Each structure stands twice: as structure tokens, then as C-alpha cells.
Amino acid sequence: MICPHCEGLLKKDITNNVTPRDGQFIVIYGVPCYKCVDGGTVAYAADVVQKLEKLVVETPKTAGKVVMLDYPDPEKEAKNGQ
């Protein structure tokens, strides 16, 4: 994949995502992404964006000023579903 900002190479990586919402910060650890090897720009696949949005929406606004979550691991989800 090509970086939309500098046209550098995007490689698969893992990052942390911080989303501010109504005075609250939702920190999600271990998010799969594509990161530019030159500039560090982060891009997400569409399914990852959907999961991030769902995590943010489902986080109670009363959970505190800073909420820390782990990105769902598909392997753990598959094992728990068995």
C-alpha cells in the first residue's frame, strides 16, 4: 500500500488509538494498522475502523475520564466462541 501523504510504503503494524469523546479519552491498545515507513502516517482497514467505532460507542460515558481497552484479538474471540 502507498501512503496518502508522502507516497511512501505502508507496512502492517500495531498501534494504539486515542479517541477523545465528550471530555473522555478512550485509549485502545494493540490496533492493527498500516504505518508509513517514512513519515509514520497510520491507516486502518475498513473492518478495523468499524471495530474502533463500535468500541467507542459502546464505552459508557460514565466509565471515567480515561478509559483503556484492548483491541479484540480474533484468535481469542474464536477460542472463546468454541
VONU-605625 format. One record per residue: x, y, z of N, C-alpha, C, CB in turn; residue in one letter; residue number from 1. Coordinates in Angstrom, 1 decimal, padded with zeros to 4 digits. Glycine has a CB too. Example, Ala and Ser with C-alpha at 12.3 -4.5 7.8 and 13.67 -1.06 7.14 Angstrom:
// residues 2
    n.x    n.y    n.z   ca.x   ca.y   ca.z    c.x    c.y    c.z   cb.x   cb.y   cb.z r   k
  013.2 -005.7  007.8  012.3 -004.5  007.8  013.2 -003.3  007.8  011.3 -004.5  009.0 A   1
  012.8 -002.2  007.1  013.7 -001.1  007.1  012.9  000.0  007.9  014.1 -000.6  005.7 S   2
END
This chain:
// residues 82
    n.x    n.y    n.z   ca.x   ca.y   ca.z    c.x    c.y    c.z   cb.x   cb.y   cb.z r   k
  000.8 -001.2  000.0  000.0  000.0  000.0  000.9  001.2  000.0 -001.0  000.0  001.2 M   1
  000.3  002.3 -000.5  001.1  003.6 -000.6  000.5  004.6  000.3  001.0  004.1 -002.1 I   2
  001.3  005.3  001.0  000.9  006.4  001.9  000.2  007.5  001.2  002.1  006.9  002.7 C   3
 -000.9  007.9  001.7 -001.7  009.0  001.0 -001.0  010.4  001.2 -003.1  009.1  001.5 P   4
 -000.1  010.5  002.2  000.5  011.8  002.4  001.9  012.0  001.7  000.7  011.9  003.9 H   5
  002.7  011.0  001.7  004.1  011.1  001.2  004.4  010.1  000.1  005.1  011.0  002.3 C   6
  003.4  009.2 -000.2  003.6  008.2 -001.2  004.7  007.2 -000.8  004.0  008.8 -002.5 E   7
  005.0  007.1  000.5  005.9  006.1  001.0  005.2  004.8  001.1  006.5  006.5  002.4 G   8
  005.9  003.8  001.6  005.3  002.4  001.7  004.6  002.3  003.0  006.5  001.4  001.6 L   9
  003.4  001.7  003.0  002.7  001.4  004.2  002.9 -000.1  004.5  001.1  001.7  004.1 L  10
  003.3 -000.4  005.8  003.5 -001.8  006.2  002.6 -002.1  007.3  005.0 -002.0  006.5 K  11
  002.2 -003.4  007.4  001.4 -003.8  008.5  002.1 -003.6  009.8  001.0 -005.3  008.4 K  12
  001.4 -003.1  010.8  002.0 -002.9  012.1  000.8 -002.9  013.2  002.7 -001.5  012.1 D  13
  001.2 -002.6  014.4  000.3 -002.5  015.5  000.5 -001.1  016.1  000.5 -003.6  016.6 I  14
 -000.6 -000.4  016.5 -000.6  000.9  017.1 -001.6  001.0  018.2 -000.8  002.0  016.1 T  15
 -001.6  002.1  018.9 -002.6  002.4  019.9 -003.4  003.6  019.4 -001.9  002.8  021.3 N  16
 -004.7  003.6  019.6 -005.6  004.6  019.2 -006.1  005.4  020.3 -006.7  004.0  018.3 N  17
 -006.1  006.7  020.2 -006.7  007.5  021.3 -007.9  008.3  020.6 -005.7  008.5  021.9 V  18
 -009.1  008.2  021.2 -010.2  008.9  020.7 -010.8  009.8  021.8 -011.3  007.9  020.1 T  19
 -010.8  011.1  021.6 -011.5  012.0  022.6 -013.0  012.0  022.3 -010.9  013.4  022.5 P  20
 -013.7  011.9  023.4 -015.2  012.0  023.3 -015.8  012.6  024.5 -015.8  010.5  023.1 R  21
 -016.4  013.8  024.3 -017.1  014.5  025.4 -016.3  014.5  026.7 -018.4  013.8  025.7 D  22
 -015.1  015.0  026.6 -014.3  015.1  027.8 -013.6  013.9  028.3 -015.1  015.7  028.9 G  23
 -013.8  012.8  027.6 -013.3  011.5  027.9 -012.2  011.1  026.8 -014.4  010.4  028.0 Q  24
 -011.2  010.4  027.2 -010.3  009.8  026.3 -010.4  008.3  026.3 -008.8  010.3  026.6 F  25
 -010.6  007.7  025.1 -010.7  006.3  025.0 -009.4  005.8  024.3 -012.0  005.8  024.3 I  26
 -008.6  005.0  025.1 -007.3  004.5  024.6 -007.5  003.0  024.2 -006.2  004.7  025.6 V  27
 -007.2  002.7  023.0 -007.4  001.3  022.6 -006.0  000.8  022.2 -008.4  001.2  021.4 I  28
 -005.6 -000.2  022.9 -004.2 -000.8  022.6 -004.3 -002.0  021.6 -003.6 -001.3  024.0 Y  29
 -003.2 -002.1  020.9 -003.0 -003.3  020.0 -003.8 -003.2  018.7 -003.3 -004.5  020.8 G  30
 -004.0 -002.1  018.2 -004.9 -001.9  017.0 -004.1 -002.2  015.7 -005.5 -000.5  016.9 V  31
 -004.5 -003.2  014.9 -003.8 -003.5  013.6 -003.9 -002.3  012.7 -004.3 -004.7  013.0 P  32
 -002.8 -002.0  012.0 -002.8 -000.8  011.1 -001.8 -001.0  010.0 -002.5  000.5  011.9 C  33
 -001.8  000.0  009.1 -000.7  000.1  008.1  000.0  001.4  008.5 -001.3  000.1  006.6 Y  34
  001.3  001.3  008.7  002.1  002.5  009.1  003.1  002.8  008.0  002.7  002.3  010.5 K  35
  003.2  004.1  007.7  004.2  004.6  006.7  005.6  004.4  007.2  003.9  006.0  006.3 C  36
  006.5  003.8  006.5  007.9  003.6  006.9  008.6  004.9  006.9  008.6  002.5  006.0 V  37
  008.2  005.9  006.1  008.9  007.1  006.0  008.4  008.2  007.0  008.8  007.7  004.6 D  38
  007.1  008.4  007.0  006.5  009.5  007.8  005.8  009.1  009.1  005.6  010.3  007.0 G  39
  005.5  007.8  009.2  004.7  007.3  010.4  003.2  007.4  010.3  005.2  008.0  011.6 G  40
  002.7  007.9  009.1  001.2  008.0  009.0  000.6  006.7  009.2  000.9  008.6  007.6 T  41
 -000.5  006.7  009.9 -001.2  005.4  010.2 -002.5  005.4  009.4 -001.5  005.3  011.8 V  42
 -002.8  004.2  008.8 -004.1  004.0  008.1 -004.7  002.7  008.6 -003.8  003.9  006.6 A  43
 -006.0  002.6  008.6 -006.7  001.4  009.1 -007.5  000.8  008.0 -007.6  001.8  010.3 Y  44
 -007.7 -000.5  008.0 -008.6 -001.2  007.1 -010.0 -000.9  007.6 -008.3 -002.7  007.1 A  45
 -010.9 -001.0  006.6 -012.3 -000.6  006.9 -012.9 -001.4  008.1 -013.2 -000.9  005.7 A  46
 -012.6 -002.7  008.2 -013.1 -003.5  009.3 -012.6 -003.1  010.6 -012.8 -005.0  009.1 D  47
 -011.3 -002.6  010.6 -010.7 -002.1  011.9 -011.4 -000.8  012.3 -009.2 -001.9  011.7 V  48
 -011.7  000.1  011.4 -012.4  001.3  011.7 -013.8  001.0  012.3 -012.5  002.2  010.4 V  49
 -014.5  000.0  011.7 -015.8 -000.3  012.3 -015.7 -000.8  013.7 -016.4 -001.4  011.4 Q  50
 -014.7 -001.7  014.0 -014.5 -002.2  015.3 -014.1 -001.0  016.3 -013.4 -003.3  015.4 K  51
 -013.3 -000.1  015.9 -012.9  001.0  016.7 -014.1  001.9  017.0 -011.8  001.9  016.0 L  52
 -014.9  002.1  016.0 -016.2  002.9  016.2 -017.1  002.2  017.2 -016.9  003.2  014.9 E  53
 -017.2  000.9  017.0 -018.1  000.2  017.9 -017.6  000.2  019.4 -018.2 -001.3  017.5 K  54
 -016.3  000.1  019.5 -015.7  000.1  020.9 -016.0  001.5  021.5 -014.2 -000.2  020.9 L  55
 -015.8  002.6  020.8 -016.1  003.9  021.3 -017.5  004.1  021.6 -015.6  005.0  020.3 V  56
 -018.4  003.7  020.8 -019.9  003.9  021.0 -020.3  003.1  022.2 -020.7  003.5  019.8 V  57
 -019.8  001.9  022.4 -020.2  001.0  023.5 -019.6  001.3  024.8 -019.9 -000.4  023.1 E  58
 -018.6  002.2  024.8 -017.9  002.6  026.1 -018.9  003.6  026.8 -016.5  003.2  025.8 T  59
 -019.2  003.2  028.1 -020.1  004.1  028.8 -019.4  005.5  029.1 -020.5  003.5  030.1 P  60
 -020.2  006.5  028.9 -019.7  007.9  029.2 -019.4  008.1  030.7 -020.7  008.9  028.7 K  61
 -019.9  007.2  031.5 -019.6  007.3  032.9 -018.4  006.4  033.4 -020.9  006.8  033.7 T  62
 -017.7  005.9  032.4 -016.6  005.0  032.7 -015.3  005.7  033.2 -016.2  004.2  031.5 A  63
 -015.3  007.0  033.2 -014.2  007.8  033.7 -013.6  008.7  032.6 -013.1  006.8  034.2 G  64
 -012.6  009.5  033.0 -012.0  010.4  032.1 -011.1  009.7  031.1 -011.2  011.5  032.8 K  65
 -010.4  008.7  031.5 -009.5  007.9  030.6 -009.9  006.5  030.7 -008.0  008.1  031.0 V  66
 -010.3  005.9  029.6 -010.7  004.5  029.5 -009.7  003.8  028.7 -012.2  004.4  028.9 V  67
 -009.2  002.7  029.2 -008.2  001.9  028.4 -008.8  000.5  028.1 -006.9  001.7  029.3 M  68
 -008.7  000.2  026.8 -009.3 -001.0  026.3 -008.2 -001.7  025.4 -010.5 -000.8  025.5 L  69
 -008.4 -003.0  025.3 -007.6 -003.8  024.4 -008.4 -004.0  023.1 -007.1 -005.1  025.0 D  70
 -007.7 -003.9  021.9 -008.4 -004.2  020.7 -008.7 -005.7  020.7 -007.5 -003.8  019.5 Y  71
 -009.9 -006.1  020.3 -010.3 -007.5  020.3 -009.4 -008.4  019.4 -011.7 -007.7  019.8 P  72
 -008.8 -009.4  020.0 -008.0 -010.4  019.3 -008.8 -011.4  018.7 -006.9 -011.0  020.3 D  73
 -008.8 -011.5  017.3 -009.7 -012.5  016.7 -009.4 -014.0  017.1 -009.5 -012.4  015.2 P  74
 -008.1 -014.3  017.4 -007.8 -015.6  017.9 -008.5 -016.0  019.2 -006.3 -015.9  017.9 E  75
 -008.4 -015.0  020.1 -009.0 -015.2  021.4 -010.5 -015.3  021.3 -008.6 -014.0  022.4 K  76
 -011.1 -014.4  020.4 -012.6 -014.5  020.2 -013.0 -015.8  019.7 -013.0 -013.3  019.3 E  77
 -012.2 -016.4  018.8 -012.5 -017.7  018.2 -012.5 -018.8  019.2 -011.6 -018.0  017.0 A  78
 -011.5 -018.7  020.1 -011.4 -019.7  021.2 -012.5 -019.6  022.2 -010.0 -019.6  021.9 K  79
 -012.9 -018.4  022.5 -014.0 -018.2  023.5 -015.3 -018.6  022.9 -014.1 -016.7  023.9 N  80
 -015.5 -018.6  021.6 -016.7 -019.0  021.0 -016.9 -020.5  020.8 -016.8 -018.3  019.6 G  81
 -015.8 -021.2  021.1 -015.9 -022.7  020.9 -016.5 -023.4  022.1 -014.6 -023.3  020.7 Q  82
END
